[in-house]
Amino acid sequence: MKKTALSLVLFFMWGCSFGALHAKVDEEKEREYFSLEVTLSDVSKKIVGHYGSEGKTLPPGFDERQFIALLERIYPDKSRVERIRDGYRIKARAVDGGYAVILCDRETGNKLLEDLSCTLDKVDIRYWDKNIAVACEFEADWKSLCR
């Protein structure tokens, strides 16, 4: 009887510790992605401002290489640029005078965020907080999101 009771207590303690560990991992991911969203919003302001101050729009061939190269040149916090460059799979393209950038998980290939630079104060699309896998592809109906 005592062995059974002790086994049950140990089993429940193990389960509780696992649940606490899972909650801590989720909390860390949430902090990471919220911080990333703030950075991408700031990046949008810098990129749009950079081209706007020159009286230009983004070039039609704008891509992830140009996105990172521009950030390395104009973005003041180089550690944030490194975090984006090294931590995520990136896709970028010019859209309607602005740009879209996607950050995807390097391991799973799932899309985490897509910023369309049409709303400079927030990231336009986020998937990291959904329990779904989304391919690392640009949003097809992006215009409806920028109205």
ChimeraX attribute file (.defattr): number of C-alpha atoms within 10 A of each C-alpha:
attribute: neighborCount
match mode: 1-to-1
recipient: residues
	/A:1	6
	/A:2	7
	/A:3	8
	/A:4	9
	/A:5	10
	/A:6	11
	/A:7	12
	/A:8	12
	/A:9	12
	/A:10	12
	/A:11	11
	/A:12	12
	/A:13	12
	/A:14	12
	/A:15	12
	/A:16	12
	/A:17	11
	/A:18	12
	/A:19	12
	/A:20	12
	/A:21	12
	/A:22	12
	/A:23	12
	/A:24	12
	/A:25	12
	/A:26	13
	/A:27	11
	/A:28	12
	/A:29	14
	/A:30	14
	/A:31	12
	/A:32	11
	/A:33	16
	/A:34	14
	/A:35	12
	/A:36	18
	/A:37	21
	/A:38	13
	/A:39	18
	/A:40	25
	/A:41	19
	/A:42	16
	/A:43	22
	/A:44	24
	/A:45	15
	/A:46	18
	/A:47	21
	/A:48	19
	/A:49	14
	/A:50	16
	/A:51	15
	/A:52	12
	/A:53	10
	/A:54	8
	/A:55	8
	/A:56	12
	/A:57	19
	/A:58	18
	/A:59	15
	/A:60	13
	/A:61	11
	/A:62	16
	/A:63	18
	/A:64	18
	/A:65	13
	/A:66	14
	/A:67	20
	/A:68	18
	/A:69	14
	/A:70	15
	/A:71	20
	/A:72	17
	/A:73	10
	/A:74	14
	/A:75	17
	/A:76	12
	/A:77	11
	/A:78	13
	/A:79	11
	/A:80	18
	/A:81	21
	/A:82	14
	/A:83	11
	/A:84	17
	/A:85	19
	/A:86	11
	/A:87	13
	/A:88	18
	/A:89	19
	/A:90	22
	/A:91	18
	/A:92	22
	/A:93	20
	/A:94	17
	/A:95	19
	/A:96	11
	/A:97	14
	/A:98	19
	/A:99	23
	/A:100	24
	/A:101	23
	/A:102	23
	/A:103	25
	/A:104	24
	/A:105	16
	/A:106	13
	/A:107	8
	/A:108	11
	/A:109	16
	/A:110	19
	/A:111	25
	/A:112	22
	/A:113	23
	/A:114	26
	/A:115	26
	/A:116	28
	/A:117	24
	/A:118	22
	/A:119	15
	/A:120	17
	/A:121	14
	/A:122	17
	/A:123	23
	/A:124	19
	/A:125	17
	/A:126	16
	/A:127	15
	/A:128	19
	/A:129	12
	/A:130	9
	/A:131	7
	/A:132	10
	/A:133	13
	/A:134	15
	/A:135	12
	/A:136	20
	/A:137	15
	/A:138	17
	/A:139	14
	/A:140	7
	/A:141	8
	/A:142	17
	/A:143	12
	/A:144	7
	/A:145	12
	/A:146	11
	/A:147	7
